[in-house]
Amino acid sequence: MMTAMCAARPADDDATADGSPAAGWSAQINALGDFIRAQRQLANLSLREMASMTSVSNAYLSQVERGLHQPSLKVLHSIADALQLSTEQLLGQAGWVTGTGAATASAESGGTEDAIRKDPRLSPEQRIALLGVYRSFVAGATD
């Protein structure tokens, strides 16, 4: 978890064409929000349902999904739990985790999970079920 906290802010070289580091940061916040929204929709959760699961207001979650707020690590952890993801996976989707160890293991399993999420042959319900089964096997292998 410490790796994720240390790598939570992207480097200044992530700036966009206008040379502004803030623009690069904004793009990553937007990417994170888009990913959270997609995962919430994949899990068939409304904003209100996810707000209830995370103890975060639905208005704030909406703003996070739209890239208007930078969520704290505590909020990201709550969102990850609600979506049955690791906090590192959320940070990785935003390009914020570049460390080794647990983050690398998470990234390796992320390839499999990404493939499951992107497979057009699976229904949303099948994706959720398959992700649950996959995670249960992976969790058992690391114990």
C-alpha positions as YAML, in Angstrom:
chain: A
units: angstrom
residues:
- id: 1
  name: MET
  ca: [0.00, 0.00, 0.00]
- id: 2
  name: MET
  ca: [2.92, 2.33, 0.71]
- id: 3
  name: THR
  ca: [4.06, 2.06, -2.92]
- id: 4
  name: ALA
  ca: [0.67, 3.28, -4.10]
- id: 5
  name: MET
  ca: [0.75, 6.21, -1.72]
- id: 6
  name: CYS
  ca: [4.24, 7.26, -2.80]
- id: 7
  name: ALA
  ca: [3.39, 6.98, -6.48]
- id: 8
  name: ALA
  ca: [-0.04, 8.58, -6.21]
- id: 9
  name: ARG
  ca: [0.94, 11.86, -7.89]
- id: 10
  name: PRO
  ca: [2.16, 11.56, -11.49]
- id: 11
  name: ALA
  ca: [5.48, 13.08, -12.46]
- id: 12
  name: ASP
  ca: [5.66, 16.54, -14.00]
- id: 13
  name: ASP
  ca: [6.76, 15.02, -17.29]
- id: 14
  name: ASP
  ca: [3.16, 13.85, -17.77]
- id: 15
  name: ALA
  ca: [2.27, 17.32, -19.04]
- id: 16
  name: THR
  ca: [0.26, 17.71, -22.22]
- id: 17
  name: ALA
  ca: [1.14, 19.69, -25.35]
- id: 18
  name: ASP
  ca: [0.52, 23.02, -23.63]
- id: 19
  name: GLY
  ca: [3.39, 22.19, -21.27]
- id: 20
  name: SER
  ca: [1.26, 22.42, -18.15]
- id: 21
  name: PRO
  ca: [1.77, 19.67, -15.57]
- id: 22
  name: ALA
  ca: [-1.74, 20.45, -14.34]
- id: 23
  name: ALA
  ca: [-3.14, 19.50, -17.74]
- id: 24
  name: GLY
  ca: [-1.47, 16.07, -17.52]
- id: 25
  name: TRP
  ca: [-2.78, 15.65, -13.99]
- id: 26
  name: SER
  ca: [-6.29, 16.60, -15.12]
- id: 27
  name: ALA
  ca: [-6.16, 14.01, -17.90]
- id: 28
  name: GLN
  ca: [-5.23, 11.32, -15.37]
- id: 29
  name: ILE
  ca: [-8.04, 12.36, -13.01]
- id: 30
  name: ASN
  ca: [-10.44, 12.14, -15.97]
- id: 31
  name: ALA
  ca: [-9.10, 8.70, -16.93]
- id: 32
  name: LEU
  ca: [-9.57, 7.50, -13.36]
- id: 33
  name: GLY
  ca: [-13.13, 8.83, -13.27]
- id: 34
  name: ASP
  ca: [-13.94, 7.17, -16.60]
- id: 35
  name: PHE
  ca: [-12.57, 3.87, -15.32]
- id: 36
  name: ILE
  ca: [-14.55, 4.09, -12.07]
- id: 37
  name: ARG
  ca: [-17.76, 4.88, -13.99]
- id: 38
  name: ALA
  ca: [-17.19, 1.97, -16.39]
- id: 39
  name: GLN
  ca: [-16.57, -0.45, -13.52]
- id: 40
  name: ARG
  ca: [-19.63, 0.80, -11.63]
- id: 41
  name: GLN
  ca: [-21.78, 0.34, -14.72]
- id: 42
  name: LEU
  ca: [-20.26, -3.09, -15.35]
- id: 43
  name: ALA
  ca: [-21.25, -4.04, -11.81]
- id: 44
  name: ASN
  ca: [-24.77, -2.70, -12.49]
- id: 45
  name: LEU
  ca: [-24.53, -0.27, -9.59]
- id: 46
  name: SER
  ca: [-26.25, 3.10, -9.54]
- id: 47
  name: LEU
  ca: [-24.42, 6.08, -8.08]
- id: 48
  name: ARG
  ca: [-26.70, 5.88, -5.03]
- id: 49
  name: GLU
  ca: [-25.97, 2.19, -4.51]
- id: 50
  name: MET
  ca: [-22.23, 2.76, -4.75]
- id: 51
  name: ALA
  ca: [-22.48, 5.78, -2.46]
- id: 52
  name: SER
  ca: [-24.18, 3.59, 0.13]
- id: 53
  name: MET
  ca: [-21.45, 0.96, -0.19]
- id: 54
  name: THR
  ca: [-18.62, 3.50, 0.09]
- id: 55
  name: SER
  ca: [-20.07, 5.94, 2.66]
- id: 56
  name: VAL
  ca: [-19.36, 8.71, 0.14]
- id: 57
  name: SER
  ca: [-22.13, 10.95, -1.18]
- id: 58
  name: ASN
  ca: [-23.50, 10.20, -4.64]
- id: 59
  name: ALA
  ca: [-22.87, 13.84, -5.61]
- id: 60
  name: TYR
  ca: [-19.18, 13.48, -4.73]
- id: 61
  name: LEU
  ca: [-18.91, 10.14, -6.57]
- id: 62
  name: SER
  ca: [-20.46, 11.77, -9.62]
- id: 63
  name: GLN
  ca: [-17.86, 14.53, -9.46]
- id: 64
  name: VAL
  ca: [-15.06, 11.97, -9.12]
- id: 65
  name: GLU
  ca: [-16.38, 10.10, -12.18]
- id: 66
  name: ARG
  ca: [-16.45, 13.35, -14.15]
- id: 67
  name: GLY
  ca: [-12.90, 14.24, -13.11]
- id: 68
  name: LEU
  ca: [-13.96, 17.27, -11.07]
- id: 69
  name: HIS
  ca: [-12.45, 16.05, -7.79]
- id: 70
  name: GLN
  ca: [-9.28, 14.24, -6.86]
- id: 71
  name: PRO
  ca: [-10.36, 11.52, -4.43]
- id: 72
  name: SER
  ca: [-8.28, 10.74, -1.36]
- id: 73
  name: LEU
  ca: [-6.63, 7.36, -0.98]
- id: 74
  name: LYS
  ca: [-9.27, 6.49, 1.63]
- id: 75
  name: VAL
  ca: [-12.08, 7.22, -0.85]
- id: 76
  name: LEU
  ca: [-10.25, 5.28, -3.60]
- id: 77
  name: HIS
  ca: [-9.94, 2.32, -1.24]
- id: 78
  name: SER
  ca: [-13.69, 2.45, -0.48]
- id: 79
  name: ILE
  ca: [-14.49, 2.64, -4.20]
- id: 80
  name: ALA
  ca: [-12.15, -0.26, -4.95]
- id: 81
  name: ASP
  ca: [-13.78, -2.39, -2.26]
- id: 82
  name: ALA
  ca: [-17.26, -1.61, -3.61]
- id: 83
  name: LEU
  ca: [-16.16, -2.57, -7.13]
- id: 84
  name: GLN
  ca: [-14.27, -5.66, -5.92]
- id: 85
  name: LEU
  ca: [-10.97, -4.26, -7.19]
- id: 86
  name: SER
  ca: [-7.71, -3.52, -5.45]
- id: 87
  name: THR
  ca: [-6.75, 0.06, -4.76]
- id: 88
  name: GLU
  ca: [-3.61, -0.58, -6.82]
- id: 89
  name: GLN
  ca: [-5.76, -1.51, -9.83]
- id: 90
  name: LEU
  ca: [-7.57, 1.83, -9.60]
- id: 91
  name: LEU
  ca: [-4.31, 3.70, -9.26]
- id: 92
  name: GLY
  ca: [-2.80, 1.67, -12.09]
- id: 93
  name: GLN
  ca: [-5.66, 2.59, -14.41]
- id: 94
  name: ALA
  ca: [-4.85, 6.23, -13.78]
- id: 95
  name: GLY
  ca: [-1.15, 5.57, -14.45]
- id: 96
  name: TRP
  ca: [-0.17, 6.32, -10.85]
- id: 97
  name: VAL
  ca: [1.32, 2.97, -9.80]
- id: 98
  name: THR
  ca: [4.68, 2.19, -11.30]
- id: 99
  name: GLY
  ca: [6.29, 0.38, -8.36]
- id: 100
  name: THR
  ca: [7.14, -3.26, -7.81]
- id: 101
  name: GLY
  ca: [5.92, -5.94, -5.46]
- id: 102
  name: ALA
  ca: [2.20, -6.05, -4.83]
- id: 103
  name: ALA
  ca: [1.57, -3.43, -7.50]
- id: 104
  name: THR
  ca: [3.36, -5.56, -10.09]
- id: 105
  name: ALA
  ca: [1.37, -8.66, -9.09]
- id: 106
  name: SER
  ca: [-1.79, -6.62, -9.36]
- id: 107
  name: ALA
  ca: [-0.79, -5.38, -12.81]
- id: 108
  name: GLU
  ca: [-0.11, -8.94, -13.96]
- id: 109
  name: SER
  ca: [-3.55, -10.10, -12.84]
- id: 110
  name: GLY
  ca: [-4.96, -6.89, -14.29]
- id: 111
  name: GLY
  ca: [-4.14, -8.20, -17.77]
- id: 112
  name: THR
  ca: [-6.39, -11.18, -17.22]
- id: 113
  name: GLU
  ca: [-9.07, -9.05, -15.60]
- id: 114
  name: ASP
  ca: [-8.87, -6.51, -18.42]
- id: 115
  name: ALA
  ca: [-9.33, -9.31, -20.94]
- id: 116
  name: ILE
  ca: [-12.42, -10.51, -19.09]
- id: 117
  name: ARG
  ca: [-13.85, -6.97, -18.90]
- id: 118
  name: LYS
  ca: [-13.25, -6.31, -22.60]
- id: 119
  name: ASP
  ca: [-14.52, -9.61, -24.01]
- id: 120
  name: PRO
  ca: [-17.61, -8.71, -26.06]
- id: 121
  name: ARG
  ca: [-18.87, -12.29, -25.95]
- id: 122
  name: LEU
  ca: [-19.58, -12.03, -22.21]
- id: 123
  name: SER
  ca: [-22.64, -10.40, -20.69]
- id: 124
  name: PRO
  ca: [-22.11, -8.00, -17.77]
- id: 125
  name: GLU
  ca: [-23.36, -10.68, -15.39]
- id: 126
  name: GLN
  ca: [-20.94, -13.24, -16.83]
- id: 127
  name: ARG
  ca: [-18.05, -10.78, -16.51]
- id: 128
  name: ILE
  ca: [-18.83, -10.13, -12.84]
- id: 129
  name: ALA
  ca: [-19.13, -13.86, -12.11]
- id: 130
  name: LEU
  ca: [-15.93, -14.71, -13.99]
- id: 131
  name: LEU
  ca: [-14.00, -11.89, -12.28]
- id: 132
  name: GLY
  ca: [-15.22, -13.16, -8.90]
- id: 133
  name: VAL
  ca: [-14.09, -16.71, -9.64]
- id: 134
  name: TYR
  ca: [-10.74, -15.53, -11.02]
- id: 135
  name: ARG
  ca: [-10.07, -13.32, -7.98]
- id: 136
  name: SER
  ca: [-10.95, -16.15, -5.60]
- id: 137
  name: PHE
  ca: [-8.37, -18.39, -7.28]
- id: 138
  name: VAL
  ca: [-5.71, -15.68, -7.34]
- id: 139
  name: ALA
  ca: [-6.34, -14.78, -3.69]
- id: 140
  name: GLY
  ca: [-5.98, -18.44, -2.75]
- id: 141
  name: ALA
  ca: [-2.67, -18.68, -4.61]
- id: 142
  name: THR
  ca: [-1.12, -15.80, -2.64]
- id: 143
  name: ASP
  ca: [-2.11, -17.00, 0.84]
...
